[in-house]
């Protein structure tokens, strides 16, 4: 049955939903790439909350979604910006999320890495920033998960130059029990991170980033690059020390970066793999056989959806991710912690639905259509 969907100009257009999903089943572990999906959190819609109050999380639905990702062979990158760190989920909520998800990973044999930041600290001295990082690192290590050292708003506000980044990260890497992932999140994802690594000149910032790694290569499993600049990522991964992985966080160019070239390839740690999980997993298993063309044939068509979800302001991509999880039946409502469901427009949602449906991402296309009709009705769009 045809849907009337609003476009960016406010006009309604006809769309015919597909009737059958792609057949995407759980499969074996990957052999050629290490792949993490950053995962969203499911809000508790019955909690009496305010946008600036503590997050209320539906733990059952949140953990069920992680089991969905693990079942398809993906690792889970937990308590990252996709989980609304700093945009609805505070450190107390993130710590609880880390403990619960790490225990669940242990129970089902899933791979997990968790974000370590300083979001319990609004601002402070370098010593206070370091202690905040240490507190979070201890929680992650005690949970048995791998640590991802995330970029810190407090450090960006406090650091006087590259030397302060070298000092703080050097201290953390020396005390880390196991090799960590270093995360460079660009200002398009978080404007407060402008000038990270001590310079707004990305060439200078890259040199400092590489200096941190070179000083402690045995403590760096890999780096996650989220700058939405494929050329820069390729250049950086070619300069990494032997044995240090590059995990792409580029939600605009991930197929080509994961496929790689004659000089190497990127692994993946991506927010877009939250809605793409089963399809992305199928593509990587095709790549495991050496079939790069088959991999690209599956994954290239998903880029239009990813670019739509991550369009500026990029930090609001989480809204689209949770919207698609609702349409796909992974949760029973479209409510987000911090009220972030209001961050995108109805035309944005309509286009996201159309692109995802066209890819066959919804396990039950009829359910997705019914939920889309409900949303349209709430906005006053009659069918």
C-alpha angles and dihedrals in degrees: 000000000000120000124209108223126187119236128210091274094054095254121131120237131188119249127183110210118221118251102212131050126219112272100245116163132180112271147176127303119278120259106187103042139030107228129188127182116208104226133217127226124240114229123224102244094196096057118109098234141149127219092251096041130090116298118257109213129196095224097188094054092041093054092042089059091053090052087053091056093045091049089061093050099258124135117231121236100203133202093009128137089282086066087056097255104180091006103076104327115084127199094267090056092043092051090053090047091052094050094047096044094045090052090049091049090053091049095052100030095248126155116243138178122181135209120252115195143139102253093130083071123066093189138335150136123305089259091053091048090051092049091049090053090047092052092053094042089055091053092051095045092047089053090057094242128129114257125239111196102216127201113270126225089200092053091047089053095045106037116101095199146320093308091067092054090049091051098047097042093042090055092049095047092049092056099039110115094214136018112286137204115246113216122208107190115187126225091254086072094039121009090202088070095065110136095019116174088032103292143065086214101095093206091056091043090051091053091054092046090052091046090058090051095044091055092055109021092151090060097049116081090178148316129254113214118198104172099114088232112119095186092053092048093052091049092050096047090053088056097050119113116259111281097021110117128218113223110196116226092175106125090185101053107022099127095059094040094050092044089052132185139259091293100049147294143245127251114215142250105165140164091208089064087071092077094024096049103123094037093046090049091051090050093051091050088054088050089051088066091056093255101135093165091054090049092052092045089059100039105034093070090058094063094082090059092046093049089049094051092044097045117130127321077047095184089071093065087105089073092061092045093055091042090057091046088056093049090047092055098248090124135019099231145031101237123125133196110265091021090274092153085088093062097091133049131245092251088053091053092046092054092045090053092048094050095045093046090049089056092051093240097143113088088206109031091184092057090049090050092050092050091048089052089052092053092047090051092051088055091050098255109143121205 
